[in-house]
Amino acid sequence: MQQIEFQLKGDHVELNQLLKLVGVCDSGGAGKALVAEGVVAVDGGVELRKTAKIRAGSVVTLGDVRIMVKKTEMS
């Protein structure tokens, strides 16, 4: 399984945008299509809301890709 760590800069990121930002798909629209197909899970449950707010501590899975969302450390 491929593991990706995503550094969250704000309070949240929309699910379709997260998929685009980590390179799982080419665009936010493609991310929305993946979510609509029911192949994306957030914290172990299938997520069908394309713009679901993903916050630090969440784990998003899609096929053999696991995305761990972490809060960016401020120095």
C-alpha positions as CSV (number, residue, x, y, z in Angstrom):
1,M,0.0,0.0,0.0
2,Q,1.3,3.4,-0.9
3,Q,1.4,5.8,2.0
4,I,1.1,9.6,1.5
5,E,1.4,12.2,4.2
6,F,-0.4,15.4,3.5
7,Q,0.5,18.6,5.5
8,L,-2.7,20.5,6.2
9,K,-2.0,24.3,6.3
10,G,-5.5,25.5,7.2
11,D,-8.5,24.2,9.2
12,H,-9.6,21.7,6.6
13,V,-9.3,20.7,2.9
14,E,-12.2,19.5,0.7
15,L,-12.0,15.8,-0.2
16,N,-12.0,16.3,-4.0
17,Q,-9.2,18.9,-3.6
18,L,-7.1,16.6,-1.4
19,L,-7.2,13.9,-4.0
20,K,-5.9,16.4,-6.6
21,L,-3.3,17.9,-4.3
22,V,-1.7,14.6,-3.5
23,G,-1.6,13.6,-7.2
24,V,-4.2,10.7,-7.1
25,C,-6.1,12.5,-9.9
26,D,-5.5,15.4,-12.3
27,S,-8.3,17.8,-11.2
28,G,-10.9,18.5,-8.6
29,G,-13.5,17.3,-11.1
30,A,-11.8,14.0,-11.4
31,G,-11.7,13.8,-7.6
32,K,-15.4,14.5,-7.4
33,A,-16.0,11.6,-9.9
34,L,-13.9,9.2,-7.8
35,V,-15.9,10.1,-4.7
36,A,-19.2,9.7,-6.5
37,E,-18.2,6.2,-7.6
38,G,-18.0,5.3,-3.9
39,V,-14.3,4.2,-4.0
40,V,-13.0,6.8,-1.5
41,A,-13.1,6.1,2.3
42,V,-12.5,8.5,5.1
43,D,-11.5,7.0,8.5
44,G,-12.7,3.6,7.4
45,G,-16.1,4.5,6.0
46,V,-17.1,5.2,2.4
47,E,-17.5,9.0,1.8
48,L,-19.9,10.2,-0.8
49,R,-19.8,13.9,-0.1
50,K,-17.5,15.3,-2.7
51,T,-16.5,18.4,-0.7
52,A,-16.4,16.7,2.7
53,K,-14.2,18.7,5.0
54,I,-11.1,16.6,5.8
55,R,-9.3,17.7,9.0
56,A,-6.0,16.8,10.6
57,G,-5.9,13.3,11.9
58,S,-8.1,11.9,9.1
59,V,-7.0,8.9,7.0
60,V,-8.3,8.8,3.4
61,T,-8.0,5.6,1.4
62,L,-8.5,5.0,-2.3
63,G,-7.6,1.6,-3.7
64,D,-4.0,0.9,-2.5
65,V,-3.3,4.5,-1.6
66,R,-3.5,5.7,2.0
67,I,-3.4,9.4,2.7
68,M,-2.7,10.5,6.3
69,V,-3.7,14.2,6.9
70,K,-1.4,16.0,9.4
71,K,-1.4,19.5,10.7
72,T,1.5,21.6,9.5
73,E,3.8,22.4,12.5
74,M,4.2,26.1,12.9
75,S,7.7,27.2,14.0
